[in-house]
Amino acid sequence: MSLDGVLRNIYTYIHLLDTSGLADVSKWNKEALDNAFTWAYYCEEVNHQSKGKPYKADLEEYIKELVTKAKLKNINGCLDLDSLGKASSWLRQVQASMKVLVTKQTPHPSSV
């Protein structure tokens, strides 16, 4: 996948997380929640795959630029590649803060 594709996918997750603070997440259905976790796991995988790679610093800069240009309402500008490595944990925090009750959470792909 191209760098543009990776950044678009990361933006999708960042935007989802940012707007989840505004939306009534408690009304998300299982499909919407599964989709959100899929994006979160994707971001975690990008973080994992970039560790120790020569392109990590460049990717980090692109993500900082993406966050700055996105004009996020609920996420401050401290979002970086390392924090994306905890994307599913953030999503669980959003769930908890919005008191979302989920009967079956999407398992991490590595645990399937």
Residue pairs with C-beta under 8 A, 6 or more apart in sequence:
3 59
3 62
6 46
6 59
7 62
7 63
7 66
9 39
9 42
9 43
9 46
10 42
10 43
10 46
10 63
10 66
10 84
11 66
11 70
12 39
13 36
13 39
13 40
13 42
13 43
13 84
13 87
14 66
14 67
14 70
14 72
14 75
14 79
15 70
15 72
16 36
16 39
17 74
17 75
17 87
17 90
17 91
17 94
18 70
18 72
18 73
18 74
18 75
19 73
19 74
20 36
20 74
20 91
20 94
20 98
21 73
21 74
21 94
22 73
22 74
24 98
25 94
25 95
25 98
25 100
26 98
26 99
26 100
28 36
28 100
30 102
30 104
33 95
33 100
33 102
33 105
33 106
34 106
36 91
37 88
37 91
37 105
37 106
38 106
39 87
40 87
40 88
40 90
40 91
41 87
41 88
41 108
41 109
43 84
43 85
43 87
44 84
44 85
44 86
44 87
44 88
46 59
46 81
46 84
47 81
47 82
47 84
47 85
47 87
48 85
50 56
50 59
50 81
56 81
59 81
60 80
60 81
63 79
63 80
63 81
63 84
64 77
64 80
67 75
67 77
67 79
68 77
72 79
83 90
88 108
94 100
95 102
